[in-house]
Amino acid sequence: AYRNMFALVRANGGIMEETVGGFNNLIQAGLKYQEAMKATEAISVAKAVTGANDQALSGGLTVGAANFGFDLAKAGVAKQMLDEMTVAGRLGNAELQNLSDIFSRVAQRAQTAGMSFQTTLAFIEGMSQIERQPERLATLVDSTMRLFTNAHYAKESEQATGVKFFNKNGSRRDSVAVLEELRTKYQKLTTDAQKFS
């Protein structure tokens, strides 16, 4: 294992301890040795391209796989996920390092809210246009997701805005459509008191 990881570090740069730490994260998430090595190879390349660290990338992969049904044991899945995260990082203000950390923090709420892997990445990057500081961005995204995962927040929001979170048949409405409707209603408010309320 160490010989393979040393070859990755030599080829793509980085620090051996970090590569081993990322590999260990993958093993702890339940991947077998060969599967974890394939994912570590994808992480090594992504790290070289983006500068993100191994543990943040392996964390983003394992949380994404657990919440959105990706099978990291399948060939190419880790690379595909990291490619999508890299593209999202380039389109917004949250670089891949921060995006991986934020994604790990909010993925479960986003999945519960009905968002896909790609929609979650896009949502984080969309919010990065408003807040660039990574920790505050993570808090903003996480607290926004609570609208969809906390019944009290959803009920208060429905009463205040009239925007429904569920369809008449009881199924969950598309979270992006709900947020867009909330945004549209908010923009129509004319006084500070209305907006505060």
Phi, psi and chi 1 to 4 in degrees:
 res  aa     phi    psi   chi1   chi2   chi3   chi4
   1 ALA       -  -46.8      -      -      -      -
   2 TYR   -65.4  -34.1  -74.1  102.7      -      -
   3 ARG   -63.3  -43.7 -174.8  179.7  -54.0  142.0
   4 ASN   -64.6  -42.2  -68.4  -21.7      -      -
   5 MET   -68.3  -36.9  -74.2 -174.3 -120.9      -
   6 PHE   -62.3  -40.0 -178.3   73.8      -      -
   7 ALA   -63.5  -38.7      -      -      -      -
   8 LEU   -64.8  -43.6  -70.2  173.9      -      -
   9 VAL   -63.4  -42.6  169.1      -      -      -
  10 ARG   -65.2  -38.9 -168.4  173.8   44.7 -163.9
  11 ALA   -76.3  -39.2      -      -      -      -
  12 ASN  -115.2   -3.5  -61.0  -46.6      -      -
  13 GLY    85.9  175.6      -      -      -      -
  14 GLY   113.6 -170.3      -      -      -      -
  15 ILE  -121.5  133.7  -60.9  168.4      -      -
  16 MET   -55.8  -43.9 -175.9   65.3  171.2      -
  17 GLU   -61.4  -37.6  -69.1   80.7   11.5      -
  18 GLU   -69.0  -40.1  -70.5 -179.6    3.9      -
  19 THR   -63.7  -43.3  -58.4      -      -      -
  20 VAL   -64.0  -40.7  170.9      -      -      -
  21 GLY   -61.2  -42.5      -      -      -      -
  22 GLY   -64.8  -42.0      -      -      -      -
  23 PHE   -60.0  -45.2  174.7   81.9      -      -
  24 ASN   -61.7  -37.9  -72.0  -20.4      -      -
  25 ASN   -57.3  -42.9  -79.2   -5.5      -      -
  26 LEU   -67.0  -40.5  -64.7  164.6      -      -
  27 ILE   -63.9  -44.0  -66.8  -67.9      -      -
  28 GLN   -64.4  -25.7  -70.9  167.3   -4.2      -
  29 ALA   -80.3   -3.2      -      -      -      -
  30 GLY   108.0    3.4      -      -      -      -
  31 LEU   -76.9  147.5  -67.5 -175.9      -      -
  32 LYS   -79.2  167.7  -66.7 -175.8  173.1   85.9
  33 TYR   -51.5  -54.6  172.1   81.2      -      -
  34 GLN   -63.6  -38.6  -73.0  -62.5  -22.5      -
  35 GLU   -65.2  -44.1  -62.0  162.2   -9.3      -
  36 ALA   -64.7  -36.3      -      -      -      -
  37 MET   -65.5  -41.0  -83.7  -50.9  -58.8      -
  38 LYS   -62.4  -43.6  -74.3  -66.5 -177.4 -167.9
  39 ALA   -66.2  -36.7      -      -      -      -
  40 THR   -64.6  -37.1  -60.1      -      -      -
  41 GLU   -61.8  -44.8  -71.0  171.1   15.8      -
  42 ALA   -64.1  -39.9      -      -      -      -
  43 ILE   -64.2  -41.1  -72.1  169.5      -      -
  44 SER   -59.4  -42.8  179.8      -      -      -
  45 VAL   -68.1  -45.1  172.4      -      -      -
  46 ALA   -61.9  -39.4      -      -      -      -
  47 LYS   -62.9  -42.4  177.5 -176.8   64.4  178.1
  48 ALA   -64.0  -37.3      -      -      -      -
  49 VAL   -77.5  -36.2  170.0      -      -      -
  50 THR  -110.7  -20.2   65.5      -      -      -
  51 GLY    84.2    0.3      -      -      -      -
  52 ALA   -70.0  156.0      -      -      -      -
  53 ASN   -91.8  160.4   76.2   46.3      -      -
  54 ASP   -59.9  -43.5  -60.3   77.9      -      -
  55 GLN   -68.8  -38.1  -64.1 -145.1    1.4      -
  56 ALA   -64.3  -42.2      -      -      -      -
  57 LEU   -68.4  -43.3  -65.3  175.1      -      -
  58 SER   -67.0  -34.6   63.9      -      -      -
  59 GLY   -63.2  -45.3      -      -      -      -
  60 GLY   -60.9  -40.6      -      -      -      -
  61 LEU   -64.3  -48.9  -78.5  177.1      -      -
  62 THR   -69.5  -39.0   55.3      -      -      -
  63 VAL   -67.6  -42.2  169.5      -      -      -
  64 GLY   -61.3  -42.4      -      -      -      -
  65 ALA   -64.8  -43.3      -      -      -      -
  66 ALA   -66.4  -37.6      -      -      -      -
  67 ASN   -91.7  -25.4  -75.5  -74.0      -      -
  68 PHE  -118.0   11.0  -64.6  101.2      -      -
  69 GLY    76.1   24.6      -      -      -      -
  70 PHE   -81.9  142.3  -71.6   97.9      -      -
  71 ASP  -104.3   98.9 -176.7   -2.3      -      -
  72 LEU   -65.7  -14.8  -66.9  175.3      -      -
  73 ALA   -72.8  -21.1      -      -      -      -
  74 LYS   -78.4  140.3  -71.8 -173.5  177.7  176.7
  75 ALA   -59.6  132.7      -      -      -      -
  76 GLY    85.9  -10.2      -      -      -      -
  77 VAL   -67.7  -45.8  170.2      -      -      -
  78 ALA   -60.8  -43.3      -      -      -      -
  79 LYS   -62.6  -43.2 -179.1 -177.0 -179.4  -47.7
  80 GLN   -61.2  -45.8  174.5 -166.0  -16.0      -
  81 MET   -62.3  -44.7  -70.3  175.0   70.6      -
  82 LEU   -66.7  -36.5  -71.7  168.8      -      -
  83 ASP   -61.1  -44.3  -74.6  -10.3      -      -
  84 GLU   -66.0  -37.8  -70.0 -177.5   29.8      -
  85 MET   -67.9  -37.8  -67.2  173.2   86.2      -
  86 THR   -64.4  -45.6  -59.4      -      -      -
  87 VAL   -61.0  -45.6  168.9      -      -      -
  88 ALA   -59.6  -41.9      -      -      -      -
  89 GLY   -62.0  -34.5      -      -      -      -
  90 ARG   -76.4  -26.5  -71.0 -176.3  177.2  145.1
  91 LEU   -81.9  -20.1  -67.5  174.7      -      -
  92 GLY  -119.4 -164.2      -      -      -      -
  93 ASN   -96.8  -13.4  -67.4  -41.5      -      -
  94 ALA   -87.8  110.3      -      -      -      -
  95 GLU   -67.1  163.6  -62.7  -61.5  -32.2      -
  96 LEU   -55.2  -40.1 -176.5   57.3      -      -
  97 GLN   -55.7  -51.5  170.8   80.6   26.9      -
  98 ASN   -71.5  -38.5  -61.2  -38.4      -      -
  99 LEU   -59.3  -43.0  178.6   62.2      -      -
 100 SER   -61.6  -43.9  -65.3      -      -      -
 101 ASP   -64.8  -46.6  -72.5  -23.4      -      -
 102 ILE   -64.2  -44.0  -65.2  166.4      -      -
 103 PHE   -57.6  -44.6 -179.9   81.0      -      -
 104 SER   -59.3  -34.7  -65.5      -      -      -
 105 ARG   -75.7  -34.2 -179.4  169.7  158.8 -179.1
 106 VAL  -109.6   -5.1  -55.3      -      -      -
 107 ALA   -57.9  -41.6      -      -      -      -
 108 GLN   -65.4  -43.6 -176.0  175.8   12.6      -
 109 ARG   -64.5  -41.3  -74.7 -168.3 -159.5  -84.1
 110 ALA   -63.2  -42.4      -      -      -      -
 111 GLN   -63.6  -42.2 -171.5  -85.7  -25.5      -
 112 THR   -62.8  -34.1  -59.1      -      -      -
 113 ALA   -74.3   -6.1      -      -      -      -
 114 GLY    92.7   11.0      -      -      -      -
 115 MET   -82.5  149.3  -70.7 -173.5  172.7      -
 116 SER   -86.4  173.3   67.5      -      -      -
 117 PHE   -55.6  -50.1  175.8   72.6      -      -
 118 GLN   -65.9  -40.9  -66.5   81.4    1.8      -
 119 THR   -65.1  -37.7  -57.2      -      -      -
 120 THR   -62.9  -46.1  -55.8      -      -      -
 121 LEU   -59.6  -45.4  -65.8  175.2      -      -
 122 ALA   -63.9  -38.7      -      -      -      -
 123 PHE   -64.0  -45.3 -178.2   69.7      -      -
 124 ILE   -59.8  -46.0  -65.6  168.1      -      -
 125 GLU   -69.2  -33.6  -70.9  -60.6   -4.5      -
 126 GLY   -62.9  -42.9      -      -      -      -
 127 MET   -67.8  -24.1  -65.2  -63.9 -104.0      -
 128 SER   -68.9  -13.9   77.7      -      -      -
 129 GLN   -73.8  -22.3  -56.7  -60.3  -37.7      -
 130 ILE   -94.6  -40.8  -60.6  165.2      -      -
 131 GLU  -132.2  118.5  176.9   55.6   65.6      -
 132 ARG   -93.9  -25.7  -70.1  176.9 -179.4 -116.9
 133 GLN   -69.8  121.7 -160.8  -80.0  -31.0      -
 134 PRO   -55.4  -45.1  -25.1   33.3      -      -
 135 GLU   -67.9  -40.9 -172.5   55.6   36.7      -
 136 ARG   -69.9  -34.8  -68.8 -161.9  -33.1 -125.0
 137 LEU   -62.6  -43.9  174.0   58.9      -      -
 138 ALA   -60.0  -42.1      -      -      -      -
 139 THR   -66.0  -41.8  -60.1      -      -      -
 140 LEU   -61.7  -48.1  176.8   63.3      -      -
 141 VAL   -64.1  -45.8  172.6      -      -      -
 142 ASP   -62.1  -44.3 -169.2   44.3      -      -
 143 SER   -69.6  -32.7   61.8      -      -      -
 144 THR   -66.3  -39.0  -56.8      -      -      -
 145 MET   -64.1  -25.7  -72.1  -65.3  100.9      -
 146 ARG   -62.8  -24.4  -75.4 -169.1 -175.4  125.7
 147 LEU   -55.9  -30.9  -82.0  171.5      -      -
 148 PHE   -98.2  -13.3  -59.8   95.6      -      -
 149 THR  -117.4   -7.5   60.2      -      -      -
 150 ASN  -116.1  113.0 -176.9  -56.7      -      -
 151 ALA   -59.8  -36.2      -      -      -      -
 152 HIS   -63.3  -46.8  178.0   70.7      -      -
 153 TYR   -63.0  -43.4  -69.1  170.1      -      -
 154 ALA   -62.5  -44.3      -      -      -      -
 155 LYS   -63.1  -45.0 -175.4  177.8  178.5 -178.1
 156 GLU   -62.6  -40.6  -76.8 -165.6   -9.6      -
 157 SER   -64.8  -43.7  177.8      -      -      -
 158 GLU   -60.3  -43.3  -80.1 -171.8    1.3      -
 159 GLN   -65.5  -39.0  -71.4  173.3  -14.1      -
 160 ALA   -76.1  -32.1      -      -      -      -
 161 THR  -115.3  -22.0   64.3      -      -      -
 162 GLY    81.3    0.5      -      -      -      -
 163 VAL   -81.4  124.5  174.9      -      -      -
 164 LYS   -89.0  141.8  -58.5  -70.2 -176.4 -164.1
 165 PHE   -95.6  -15.0  -75.6   72.3      -      -
 166 PHE  -129.5  149.9  -65.6   91.0      -      -
 167 ASN   -75.1  169.1  -64.2  -50.4      -      -
 168 LYS   -60.2  -30.0  -72.3 -179.4 -178.9  179.4
 169 ASN   -83.4    4.1   67.0    2.3      -      -
 170 GLY    91.6   -5.6      -      -      -      -
 171 SER   -77.5  153.1   63.6      -      -      -
 172 ARG   -71.8  132.4 -174.6 -179.8  -68.2  -82.0
 173 ARG   -72.9  156.9  -72.9 -175.0   62.4 -154.0
 174 ASP   -58.5  125.0  177.8   69.1      -      -
 175 SER   -63.0  -35.7   51.0      -      -      -
 176 VAL   -67.6  -38.7  175.1      -      -      -
 177 ALA   -64.5  -38.7      -      -      -      -
 178 VAL   -63.6  -46.7  170.0      -      -      -
 179 LEU   -62.7  -39.5  -70.4  169.3      -      -
 180 GLU   -64.5  -41.4  177.1   60.1   23.3      -
 181 GLU   -65.4  -40.1 -167.1  174.1  -24.3      -
 182 LEU   -61.4  -43.6  -73.0  169.1      -      -
 183 ARG   -62.0  -44.7 -176.2 -175.6   70.7   82.0
 184 THR   -62.3  -44.7  -58.7      -      -      -
 185 LYS   -64.7  -40.2  -72.3 -161.8  175.6 -131.3
 186 TYR   -63.1  -41.3 -175.8   80.5      -      -
 187 GLN   -65.1  -23.4  -72.8  177.9  -29.6      -
 188 LYS   -81.9  -13.2  -69.9  178.9 -179.4  175.8
 189 LEU   -69.7  142.7  -60.6  175.8      -      -
 190 THR  -109.4  -23.6   55.8      -      -      -
 191 THR  -112.8  158.0   68.6      -      -      -
 192 ASP   -62.3  -36.9  -69.2  -21.5      -      -
 193 ALA   -63.0  -41.6      -      -      -      -
 194 GLN   -63.6  -44.5  -72.3  174.6  -30.9      -
 195 LYS   -65.1  -39.3  -70.1  177.7 -178.3 -179.8
 196 PHE   -64.8  -40.7 -178.3   78.8      -      -
 197 SER   -65.5      -  176.2      -      -      -
